[in-house]
Amino acid sequence: SLKISSEKINNPFLVDLLARVVDLHYTSRDGYTLVLQHPRGFISRISGMGRVIVAAGMDLCMGDAMGFGPGKSRRQGSVTLRLWHNGTPLRPADYIRQPNQK
């Protein structure tokens, strides 16, 4: 998994690849969790979001906003990304470019 700091709480989290929102749920412990299905067998799970602006079933394009960080009310100030390819867990940092990374 990859923890993404939420220092900039008001900045939106953006989609890196084409995706369909296949699941969206909320728990008091993890905040909002999104499960996205991407082309070529990739699935991503983003948990810890404080606010989402998408719904289950929506198709998203690269650059679309999904939601915002955990907000000030959550103790854990990060969002966690998990990634799979055809059911095999992957290390997200090998596939996702972080801000300020070339």
C-alpha positions in Angstrom: 0.0 0.0 0.0 1.0 3.6 -0.4 0.1 6.3 2.2 -0.5 9.7 0.7 -0.1 12.6 3.1 -3.0 15.0 3.3 -1.0 18.1 4.1 -3.1 19.9 1.5 -6.5 18.9 2.6 -8.3 21.1 0.2 -6.6 19.7 -2.9 -8.6 17.1 -4.8 -7.3 13.6 -5.4 -7.3 13.0 -9.2 -7.7 9.8 -11.2 -4.4 8.7 -12.9 -6.0 6.2 -15.4 -9.4 5.7 -16.9 -11.6 4.1 -14.3 -15.0 3.0 -13.3 -16.1 3.4 -9.7 -17.2 -0.1 -8.7 -17.7 0.4 -5.0 -18.0 3.3 -2.6 -18.6 3.0 1.1 -18.0 4.9 4.4 -16.8 3.7 7.8 -16.0 5.9 10.8 -12.5 4.3 11.0 -11.4 4.6 7.4 -13.6 7.4 6.0 -14.7 6.9 2.4 -13.2 4.1 0.4 -13.4 3.9 -3.4 -12.7 0.8 -5.5 -11.9 1.6 -9.1 -11.6 -0.7 -12.0 -9.1 0.3 -14.7 -8.4 -1.1 -18.2 -6.1 -4.2 -18.6 -7.1 -5.9 -15.3 -6.0 -3.2 -12.8 -8.0 -2.5 -9.6 -7.3 0.3 -7.1 -8.6 0.8 -3.6 -8.4 4.3 -2.1 -9.3 4.6 1.6 -9.2 7.5 4.0 -11.0 10.1 1.9 -12.9 12.7 3.9 -15.3 13.7 1.1 -16.0 12.2 -2.3 -17.5 13.8 -5.4 -18.1 10.6 -7.4 -20.7 7.8 -7.2 -20.7 4.0 -7.8 -21.0 3.3 -11.5 -19.4 6.5 -12.7 -16.8 6.4 -15.5 -13.8 8.6 -14.8 -11.2 10.0 -17.1 -7.6 10.8 -16.3 -7.4 14.0 -14.4 -11.0 13.8 -13.0 -11.3 14.6 -9.3 -12.5 11.8 -7.0 -12.7 13.6 -3.7 -10.6 15.2 -1.0 -8.3 14.2 1.8 -9.4 13.0 5.3 -10.3 16.4 6.6 -9.5 17.9 10.0 -11.8 15.6 11.9 -10.0 12.4 11.2 -7.1 11.3 13.4 -5.2 9.6 10.7 -4.1 12.3 8.2 -3.4 10.2 5.1 -5.1 8.4 2.3 -4.1 4.8 1.5 -3.9 3.4 -2.0 -3.8 -0.3 -2.8 -3.3 -1.7 -6.3 -3.9 -5.1 -7.9 -3.4 -6.5 -11.4 -5.4 -9.5 -12.3 -5.8 -10.3 -8.6 -2.1 -9.9 -7.8 -1.2 -7.2 -5.2 1.2 -4.6 -6.6 3.4 -1.9 -5.0 1.6 1.3 -6.0 4.7 3.4 -5.8 6.0 1.5 -8.8 3.0 2.6 -10.9 1.8 5.9 -9.5 3.7 9.1 -10.0 3.7 11.3 -6.9 3.5 15.1 -6.9 7.0 16.7 -7.6 8.2 13.4 -9.1 9.4 13.3 -12.7 
